[in-house]
């Protein structure tokens, strides 16, 4: 049974400023956690700190019962950390078996281990092939087998599927994640692709400016975001700024209670799920459509509102487009509208 990875009050600082700020995180055995965030948010730095490529300024990193940074220190080569990156970095002059076994002792257990790993990743019989003769997805599987060869306690994935063809990358990624979960290896995956995170991760962590601003299982993070950045990052949205009046936001879609007596500005973020069609519902309201733009799964609707015919845009699912255009009515569900005070 693999051990949990625990990060406590971790901080790190580059010369130009802080990169990680008092970060706390625990990854359970058999759990795949994906970290999302913009460039410079600290995602890759966090992986480097866990691996030991860089040292934190403060905090503690524990794998199971072993402190690898903190009151004790374990060097990189002794941390039993597996790593898989976008740059696969297989040795082109070595066969598959020698790539996988690069860090293994060349003894009588060498080939059985290699064959077992190749079976695990679905590439039996590839022992004597070279990277130039296999596809990018197969190369990524080989790189995974190499990372698993020493039975790591933790696996770190840094944009591991970014170089794969979009038509096949999710199938390959799902297969690789299945292997990791079957091996019960706690895994942290860094990605810039929210859909990739939703498909592959048990839990998603959103990092911003060196800290965690939101986290949860994909469903909860999508339907109940705690921060405007994570709301926009996880899925399609429309965003507006409104000023409250006596605790109410007066929007073109209806009034929203913000439970404050102060007249302050809020950001209103709305998912396409908020808009549905119901011809006979008493709660439906008429809209004056100025134009629309079909985007495939979604359509952007532009309507005029108010006395000055101010224009406002929002997203709907395209499967209701024809009915909305014909009847010029729409139903708004406040449960898919998220309100955040502007600080």
C-alpha positions, 0 to 999 in steps of 0.5 A: 500500500502506497503512502499519502503525500502531505504538504504543510505550511510550504513557502518558497521565494525566488529572488523576484518575489514569493512563488509559494505562500504557506501552502497546505495539501494532502494527496491520498494513496490511489488519488489523482489530483490535478493542479490548474492555474495560470502561468506563474501561479506556482504549479510547476514550482510546487512539483519541483519542491516535492521532487527536491529539485529546489528547496522550500524556504519553510514548511514540511513535505512528508511521504507516508511517515518519512519527512523529506523536507522539514526537520529532516531532509531526504535528497532528490535521488532518495525520495522515491518520486516518479516523474512524467513530463510533456518532454518525454525524453526517451533515449533514442539510442536505447531500446524500449527495455533499456529505456525502462530499465535505465535506473534498474539494477541489471540483474536476473530480475531486470527483464521480468520487471520490464515485461511486467511493466510493458504488460501493465501499460498494454505494450507487450512485445515492445522490448526491443523496439526504439522510440523512432518506430513507435507513436507519441502515445506509445512513447508516453506509455513507455515514459510512464513505465520508466517512471514506475520502474522503481515503484515510486511512492509519489508520481508527479506529472507536469503537462504530460499529455500536452504534446499528444494529438488532440484526437487521441490524447484523452484515450491515452491519458485515461489509460495512463491514469488507470495504471497509476490508480491501479498501482495506488500511487498518489499522483499530482498532475499539473495542467493548463487544460480544465477539460483534461482535469475534469476528465482525469482527476479525482480532485482539482486544485486551483492555484493563483499567485502562489496559493490555493484559491479553490479545490474540490471534486470536478462536479462541485468545483464546476457547480459551486466555485469559491473564487471568480477565477476558478469559476471562469477557469473550469467551464464556459461563463459570462461575466458582468459587474453590477452594483448592489442596491439595498442588498439586491443586484438588479440584472437583465435576467432578474433580481439576485439577493446578495445579503448585504446592506452596503451598495458595493460592486459584485462580479456576476458569473453565469454558466450556460446552464442558467438559460433554458427554454420554456414557452409557457413558463410564467417565469420566462422573460422576453428578450430583444435579440440583436445578433447571435454567434454560433460556437458549436456546443454553445451560442453567444446571444447579444440582446439589448436591455434598458431604455438606452438599448444597452447591449449585453451578451450571454451564452446558451447551449445551442440545442435551444437556439432555434426555439429561443430565436423563434419565440424570443423568450428564455428562462433564467435559473439563479442556481447557475449564477455565482456572485463574488464581491469585488475587493 
